[in-house]
Amino acid sequence: MRYLIKNVRLVNHDAVTENVDLYIDNGIVAHIGKDCLQDADRILEGNGLYALPGLVDAHCHLRDPGFEYKEDIASGTRSAAKGGFTSIACMPNTNPVVDNAAVVRYIMDKAKREGVVNVYPIGSITKGQAGEELSEMGSMKEAGIVAVSDDGRPVMNSSVMKKGMIYASQFNLPVISHCEDLDLAEGGSMNEGVVSTMLGLRGIPSSAEDVMVAREILLSEYTKVPIHIAHVSTKTSVQLIRDAKRRGVKVTAETCPHYFTLTEEACKGYNTNAKMNPPLRTSEDVEAVKEGLRDGTIDIIATDHAPHHFDEKNVEFDLAPNGIVGFETAFPLSYTYLVATGILSLPQLVHKLSTAPSKLLNIDRGTIETGKAADIILVDLDNEYSIDVSAFLSKSKNSPFDGFKVKGRIVTTFVSGRIVYEA
């Protein structure tokens, strides 16, 4: 279909343009300007809406194959579309693990049949995510992966990690590191501190993350191979990355909305929907993450969308799995806690939620330009509402944000010129 979107505020990573018409034809942005007179099958009135590039999630879990009772490609991509994400990169900790071309092809084929947004698989660094033998990166790249990671588990052996980084670089595949020293973590279930002591729970020290962030930076500096640090949550990690960037190390980093909106206090009452890995930290860490986003130390905001069935979370805190769903809350939380508070401008938020992750994954998305794929979202930034997890399109509802008041509602999501979600 041909769409004419009239009189919107166009936001790219570098500018906001007032009162623009967008014309979409054959899946691409065919015209950007004022008073567009092109024929259209459907006209959408902007009426104060903002047009943003479709959001790109560099870190999510679709649970397919193997754990479809938590989420599958159909439900996960619909949840993503409702949240404004038009491209998502799914992590390999499925069953079987994404460590060979056959599993990659399964995901790609199912996404074409049942998905409504662009799905980009991430392959594992090591076979079975066991941290011992490198996976078949070359054949997986040919099948469609855009990066490698053992997310969910760190590659504890430094020699294997070094070799994995060098090997991945031969295929121009970004390496995404889950930074956690398992020996320091000692099977903990939340941040080590006053709250964990009060609750009688084994804590995970912030140093468990910091030590591995430092290792990855040193390996990158030694090998000259870029490294991307996943879900940064601590003050020291932010400082380590900032210092590394200043001396020219090829390091990039992401964080997630829960690390700049919540603290360990959310775990009180043994709230398993606040259990994640890395765990929620202190208010000092939250402020450091915000500053890292503000000054560019942290490049990307990802969701780490991690769906779990209600029964799995409805257990004792230390037995519950880690993770929360994030597709449908990421944009409003980011806008409310970062843009509305003056930490980021709206174009800067677009950069972190769309342009920068596109660049990391080497996909041609993340901007609204003539001739580019029409991955566009229309957003009502003045719409204030309360998050309602019961209305999520994800199969799972494990979120600590139920009832939170936010601003910024996704109204319409286009993927390659096709409407895949309308409020």
HUPEBEL-V873142 format. One record per pair of residues at least 4 apart in sequence whose ideal C-beta (glycine too) atoms are under 8 Angstrom apart, sorted by sequence separation. I is the first residue (numbers start at 0). J is the second residue. If there is no record, write none. Layout:
BEGIN
i:j
I:J
I:J
END
This chain:
BEGIN
i:j
10:14
23:27
25:29
62:66
63:67
66:70
67:71
70:74
71:75
72:76
73:77
74:78
75:79
76:80
77:81
78:82
80:84
92:96
93:97
98:102
99:103
100:104
101:105
102:106
103:107
104:108
105:109
106:110
107:111
108:112
109:113
110:114
114:118
123:127
124:128
125:129
135:139
136:140
137:141
138:142
139:143
140:144
149:153
156:160
157:161
158:162
159:163
160:164
161:165
162:166
163:167
164:168
165:169
166:170
168:172
180:184
187:191
190:194
191:195
192:196
193:197
194:198
203:207
205:209
206:210
207:211
208:212
209:213
210:214
211:215
212:216
213:217
214:218
215:219
216:220
217:221
218:222
219:223
232:236
233:237
234:238
235:239
236:240
237:241
238:242
239:243
240:244
241:245
242:246
244:248
254:258
256:260
257:261
261:265
266:270
270:274
274:278
275:279
280:284
281:285
282:286
283:287
284:288
285:289
286:290
287:291
288:292
289:293
290:294
292:296
307:311
308:312
309:313
310:314
314:318
315:319
324:328
325:329
328:332
329:333
330:334
331:335
332:336
333:337
334:338
335:339
336:340
338:342
343:347
344:348
345:349
346:350
347:351
348:352
349:353
350:354
351:355
352:356
353:357
354:358
355:359
356:360
367:371
387:391
391:395
413:417
10:15
23:28
24:29
30:35
45:50
62:67
70:75
79:84
80:85
91:96
97:102
109:114
123:128
125:130
126:131
134:139
139:144
149:154
154:159
167:172
179:184
189:194
190:195
195:200
219:224
231:236
243:248
254:259
265:270
280:285
291:296
292:297
307:312
314:319
333:338
334:339
335:340
337:342
338:343
343:348
349:354
350:355
351:356
357:362
366:371
391:396
396:401
413:418
414:419
9:15
10:16
22:28
23:29
79:85
91:97
96:102
97:103
125:131
126:132
154:160
167:173
168:174
189:195
195:201
196:202
218:224
219:225
231:237
244:250
273:279
290:296
291:297
336:342
337:343
338:344
357:363
412:418
413:419
8:15
9:16
21:28
22:29
30:37
62:69
63:70
91:98
95:102
110:117
125:132
126:133
167:174
195:202
219:226
243:250
266:273
312:319
338:345
357:364
358:365
389:396
391:398
411:418
412:419
8:16
22:30
29:37
62:70
63:71
70:78
79:87
110:118
125:133
126:134
136:144
139:147
187:195
218:226
228:236
265:273
266:274
292:300
311:319
312:320
343:351
357:365
363:371
364:372
367:375
388:396
412:420
8:17
21:30
22:31
61:70
62:71
63:72
93:102
97:106
124:133
125:134
154:163
189:198
231:240
288:297
311:320
356:365
357:366
363:372
411:420
412:421
8:18
9:19
20:30
21:31
60:70
61:71
124:134
164:174
192:202
216:226
240:250
338:348
355:365
364:374
388:398
411:421
7:18
8:19
20:31
61:72
76:87
107:118
123:134
136:147
163:174
189:200
191:202
215:226
334:345
337:348
353:364
354:365
409:420
410:421
411:422
6:18
7:19
9:21
19:31
20:32
63:75
75:87
106:118
122:134
188:200
190:202
191:203
228:240
240:252
261:273
266:278
307:319
353:365
354:366
386:398
388:400
410:422
6:19
7:20
19:32
20:33
22:35
24:37
62:75
107:120
134:147
187:200
188:201
189:202
190:203
191:204
215:228
266:279
307:320
353:366
388:401
409:422
6:20
7:21
19:33
20:34
21:35
61:75
75:89
106:120
122:136
187:201
188:202
189:203
191:205
265:279
334:348
386:400
387:401
408:422
5:20
18:33
20:35
22:37
61:76
186:201
187:202
188:203
190:205
263:278
307:322
333:348
386:401
387:402
4:20
59:75
147:163
160:176
185:201
187:203
212:228
236:252
263:279
305:321
306:322
386:402
3:20
4:21
22:39
89:106
103:120
122:139
187:204
262:279
263:280
305:322
385:402
386:403
3:21
4:22
122:140
185:203
257:275
261:279
262:280
263:281
305:323
306:324
333:351
385:403
386:404
2:21
3:22
4:23
103:122
120:139
130:149
184:203
212:231
258:277
262:281
303:322
305:324
333:352
385:404
386:405
2:22
3:23
59:79
147:167
183:203
184:204
187:207
262:282
303:323
304:324
305:325
384:404
385:405
1:22
2:23
128:149
183:204
231:252
258:279
304:325
383:404
384:405
1:23
9:31
122:144
130:152
154:176
228:250
231:253
232:254
257:279
258:280
262:284
303:325
304:326
330:352
383:405
384:406
1:24
56:79
97:120
120:143
121:144
124:147
128:151
130:153
153:176
183:206
184:207
208:231
212:235
216:239
220:243
226:249
227:250
228:251
230:253
231:254
262:285
302:325
329:352
383:406
1:25
97:121
98:122
119:143
120:144
121:145
122:146
123:147
124:148
125:149
128:152
130:154
153:177
183:207
208:232
209:233
212:236
216:240
219:243
225:249
226:250
227:251
228:252
229:253
230:254
261:285
302:326
382:406
384:408
97:122
98:123
119:144
120:145
121:146
122:147
123:148
124:149
130:155
131:156
147:172
150:175
152:177
153:178
155:180
208:233
224:249
225:250
226:251
227:252
228:253
230:255
260:285
381:406
382:407
61:87
97:123
119:145
121:147
122:148
123:149
130:156
133:159
146:172
147:173
148:174
151:177
153:179
155:181
180:206
181:207
209:235
213:239
220:246
223:249
225:251
227:253
232:258
258:284
259:285
380:406
382:408
66:93
96:123
98:125
121:148
145:172
146:173
147:174
148:175
150:177
153:180
180:207
183:210
205:232
209:236
212:239
216:243
231:258
258:285
302:329
380:407
54:82
56:84
59:87
61:89
65:93
66:94
98:126
131:159
144:172
145:173
146:174
147:175
148:176
149:177
153:181
179:207
180:208
205:233
208:236
212:240
220:248
230:258
275:303
379:407
21:50
54:83
55:84
59:88
60:89
64:93
65:94
87:116
89:118
91:120
98:127
121:150
125:154
130:159
133:162
146:175
148:177
179:208
205:234
206:235
219:248
259:288
300:329
378:407
379:408
5:35
53:83
54:84
55:85
56:86
58:88
59:89
60:90
63:93
64:94
65:95
86:116
87:117
89:119
91:121
96:126
98:128
124:154
133:163
136:166
140:170
178:208
180:210
205:235
209:239
219:249
258:288
259:289
275:305
378:408
19:50
53:84
54:85
55:86
56:87
57:88
59:90
62:93
64:95
85:116
86:117
87:118
88:119
89:120
90:121
91:122
92:123
96:127
136:167
180:211
219:250
378:409
379:410
3:35
51:83
53:85
54:86
55:87
56:88
58:90
60:92
61:93
84:116
85:117
86:118
87:119
88:120
89:121
91:123
96:128
137:169
140:172
179:211
216:248
377:409
378:410
53:86
55:88
86:119
88:121
133:166
136:169
137:170
178:211
259:292
300:333
376:409
377:410
3:37
72:106
76:110
125:159
136:170
178:212
216:250
254:288
376:410
377:411
80:115
99:134
100:135
107:142
124:159
176:211
215:250
345:380
376:411
377:412
1:37
3:39
80:116
92:128
98:134
99:135
103:139
107:143
124:160
136:172
376:412
1:38
2:39
5:42
8:45
72:109
76:113
79:116
91:128
98:135
106:143
178:215
254:291
375:412
376:413
1:39
2:40
3:41
4:42
5:43
6:44
7:45
64:102
72:110
76:114
77:115
100:138
104:142
125:163
254:292
274:312
375:413
1:40
2:41
3:42
4:43
5:44
6:45
8:47
10:49
76:115
99:138
100:139
103:142
104:143
124:163
176:215
252:291
374:413
0:40
1:41
2:42
3:43
5:45
6:46
8:48
9:49
10:50
12:52
73:113
76:116
99:139
103:143
272:312
373:413
374:414
0:41
2:43
4:45
7:48
8:49
9:50
10:51
11:52
64:105
72:113
73:114
98:139
100:141
103:144
271:312
374:415
7:49
8:50
10:52
64:106
71:113
72:114
76:118
97:139
100:142
271:313
274:316
373:415
7:50
63:106
124:167
254:297
271:314
372:415
373:416
233:277
252:296
253:297
256:300
372:416
61:106
232:277
252:297
253:298
254:299
255:300
271:316
274:319
276:321
292:337
4:50
63:109
72:118
232:278
234:280
252:298
253:299
254:300
255:301
256:302
269:315
274:320
275:321
276:322
334:380
97:144
230:277
232:279
233:280
251:298
252:299
253:300
254:301
255:302
269:316
274:321
275:322
232:280
251:299
253:301
255:303
271:319
274:322
275:323
289:337
300:348
330:378
234:283
238:287
293:342
122:172
124:174
174:224
176:226
178:228
234:284
237:287
241:291
266:316
273:323
292:342
293:343
174:225
176:227
178:229
233:284
237:288
240:291
272:323
292:343
300:351
173:225
174:226
175:227
176:228
177:229
232:284
234:286
244:296
299:351
300:352
174:227
176:229
177:230
234:287
237:290
241:294
289:342
298:351
299:352
121:175
160:214
164:218
168:222
173:227
175:229
233:287
234:288
237:291
297:351
160:215
164:219
241:296
301:356
331:386
168:224
232:288
240:296
299:355
61:118
88:145
91:148
92:149
157:214
161:218
165:222
167:224
168:225
231:288
240:297
298:355
299:356
88:146
90:148
91:149
92:150
153:211
160:218
164:222
178:236
328:386
91:150
92:151
165:224
237:296
292:351
90:150
92:152
161:221
164:224
231:291
237:297
299:359
90:151
157:218
161:222
298:359
164:226
53:116
324:388
327:391
327:392
200:266
231:297
257:323
327:393
324:391
326:393
339:406
195:263
198:266
257:325
332:400
194:263
198:267
208:277
256:325
324:393
335:404
194:264
197:267
207:277
255:325
328:398
335:405
192:263
195:266
198:269
230:301
324:395
332:403
334:405
335:406
194:266
229:301
256:328
260:332
324:396
328:400
334:406
335:407
190:263
194:267
203:276
230:303
256:329
324:397
325:398
332:405
334:407
189:263
203:277
229:303
255:329
323:397
324:398
331:405
203:278
205:280
322:397
323:398
328:403
331:406
190:266
256:332
260:336
323:399
331:407
189:266
256:333
259:336
328:405
330:407
331:408
259:337
150:229
205:284
330:409
256:336
146:227
148:229
189:274
312:397
188:274
308:394
309:395
306:393
308:395
309:396
190:278
306:394
307:395
309:397
57:146
189:278
190:279
192:281
304:393
306:395
188:278
189:279
190:280
307:397
187:278
190:281
306:397
58:150
305:397
179:276
179:277
178:277
253:356
251:355
251:359
200:316
201:317
58:175
200:317
57:175
198:316
272:397
271:397
272:398
273:399
189:316
272:399
188:316
188:317
270:399
188:319
227:359
265:399
261:399
260:400
257:399
57:227
58:229
58:230
173:359
173:360
173:361
171:361
58:253
57:253
58:255
146:359
146:360
145:360
145:361
87:304
145:362
84:302
82:302
79:304
78:304
75:304
75:306
70:306
69:306
69:307
69:308
87:326
68:308
119:360
57:299
59:301
69:311
84:326
58:301
59:302
60:303
82:325
119:362
57:301
58:302
59:303
60:304
62:306
82:326
56:301
58:303
59:304
60:305
81:326
82:327
84:329
117:362
56:302
59:305
60:306
78:324
81:327
82:328
79:326
82:329
83:330
117:364
56:304
78:326
82:330
78:327
75:326
117:374
60:322
59:325
59:326
88:356
56:326
86:357
88:360
56:329
54:329
54:330
86:362
86:364
85:364
86:374
85:374
85:375
85:376
83:376
83:378
49:345
116:412
52:349
55:352
117:414
51:349
54:352
55:353
116:414
117:415
54:353
57:356
115:414
53:353
56:356
52:353
55:356
51:353
52:354
55:357
57:359
57:360
116:419
115:419
55:360
115:420
55:362
55:364
55:365
81:391
53:364
81:392
52:364
80:392
52:365
78:391
52:366
78:392
52:367
77:392
78:393
51:367
50:367
74:392
75:393
74:393
74:394
53:374
52:374
53:375
54:376
52:375
53:376
70:393
71:394
51:375
52:376
70:394
50:375
51:376
69:394
70:395
50:376
51:377
68:394
69:395
83:409
50:377
51:378
82:409
85:412
49:377
50:378
81:409
85:413
48:377
49:378
83:412
85:414
15:345
48:378
49:379
15:346
48:379
49:380
81:412
14:346
45:377
47:379
80:412
13:346
12:346
43:377
47:381
80:414
85:419
10:345
11:346
12:347
10:346
31:367
12:349
31:368
11:349
12:350
31:369
10:349
28:367
30:369
80:419
81:420
28:368
29:369
80:420
12:353
28:369
12:354
28:370
77:419
11:354
12:355
27:370
28:371
77:420
27:371
28:372
27:372
28:373
21:367
26:372
27:373
26:373
28:375
23:373
23:375
12:365
12:366
21:375
11:366
11:367
11:368
9:367
53:412
53:413
53:414
48:410
43:411
7:377
2:373
4:375
4:377
27:415
26:415
27:416
23:413
26:416
25:416
26:417
24:416
23:416
2:413
2:416
0:416
2:418
0:417
END
